[in-house]
């Protein structure tokens, strides 16, 4: 099956007709698959595998390192059939995941060639989490990616050349060369809020976006991601709690990727499942396999539908492994090699490719054609980015501050409704004390 051309890039606007229950590989409706198990606190766990190992801190004199202990030879589980995705959508999603992986490989090469300004952050092993979640959004929904969610930008309409030019600080980049990483958004066309380097701060911002849309008469889903370490920040608690109390459409994916920089999860939180924290907020939570694109899509789609109905936020814990260091400067030598090997066998793209081939939703020839088209598109985008000019010096101060001549900021959906008050305003207690 041929991949779509750039002009037909998906924006997440799937019709309701496209979400008829898919047929599983065993011939029965996927919606009738076995119900997910519940963990010890009643949180649904959709995974078909629950890895049984832990990371231990070991000291030898002055040297401290980590070792992994447990069952590391378990067979790779199958992909859980989707309740909503059809054949065409699965193949399209697979293409986005391929594009995500190959683009980051190209960025790594550009960095090693000295063409990247600053650092590069990778989502290796997390392509299913980034792409499938963004793919579940509707056109009016919003998203705010973290540094490892570059695949979500591709799904929502950015080209690989945009991201490459951004890292290379080119004049044609989204920030016109004023930033060398991922600090840009698009609130006009793609409904993307710019990433914030202070971890957790995107959560209250996205709760605010949902509230703002509600004041304009529209319920939207607002998707963002947070790592297992970032979830422990104070602003995360405040933002999630606010969204839960006001029943805002926050869709929060906790990328439980086992390492908060160089600290293993076992040494930074006491809970086994981070989704358990949803109970304290009074909001639903779910645990999924972050390397299974179908699980990621289904969980996000159901959370998005809840948001559209005005039923409040959802916390999704996606369990997986960060397969590279925090950034390109981090060799991740602290990670036990056996841990890498375990998760390398669960590569999300390899698993999804095998799944599509086994279901005969993709032939080997069609698969090769998709790979060739992705590589061709990336080669063109890389050449375009490399040949693009650097910004002129005089543009350094342009577009930094918003003034009256810049642009009008208007409500996106409608004018917020406001009640009418009659009579004299009452003097508040605070005003009396101030006097």
Secondary structure as GFF3:
##gff-version 3
##sequence-region A 1 435
A	DSSP	three_ten_helix	6	8	.	.	.	ID=ss1
A	DSSP	three_ten_helix	16	19	.	.	.	ID=ss2
A	DSSP	three_ten_helix	30	32	.	.	.	ID=ss3
A	DSSP	beta_strand	37	38	.	.	.	ID=ss4
A	DSSP	beta_strand	44	45	.	.	.	ID=ss5
A	DSSP	beta_strand	52	60	.	.	.	ID=ss6
A	DSSP	beta_strand	63	71	.	.	.	ID=ss7
A	DSSP	alpha_helix	87	112	.	.	.	ID=ss8
A	DSSP	alpha_helix	127	135	.	.	.	ID=ss9
A	DSSP	beta_strand	142	144	.	.	.	ID=ss10
A	DSSP	alpha_helix	150	155	.	.	.	ID=ss11
A	DSSP	alpha_helix	160	167	.	.	.	ID=ss12
A	DSSP	alpha_helix	201	215	.	.	.	ID=ss13
A	DSSP	beta_strand	222	227	.	.	.	ID=ss14
A	DSSP	three_ten_helix	230	232	.	.	.	ID=ss15
A	DSSP	alpha_helix	234	245	.	.	.	ID=ss16
A	DSSP	beta_strand	250	256	.	.	.	ID=ss17
A	DSSP	beta_strand	259	260	.	.	.	ID=ss18
A	DSSP	beta_strand	263	264	.	.	.	ID=ss19
A	DSSP	three_ten_helix	265	267	.	.	.	ID=ss20
A	DSSP	three_ten_helix	274	276	.	.	.	ID=ss21
A	DSSP	alpha_helix	277	281	.	.	.	ID=ss22
A	DSSP	beta_strand	284	289	.	.	.	ID=ss23
A	DSSP	alpha_helix	293	308	.	.	.	ID=ss24
A	DSSP	beta_strand	314	319	.	.	.	ID=ss25
A	DSSP	alpha_helix	337	344	.	.	.	ID=ss26
A	DSSP	alpha_helix	348	358	.	.	.	ID=ss27
A	DSSP	alpha_helix	364	387	.	.	.	ID=ss28
A	DSSP	three_ten_helix	393	397	.	.	.	ID=ss29
A	DSSP	alpha_helix	429	434	.	.	.	ID=ss30
###
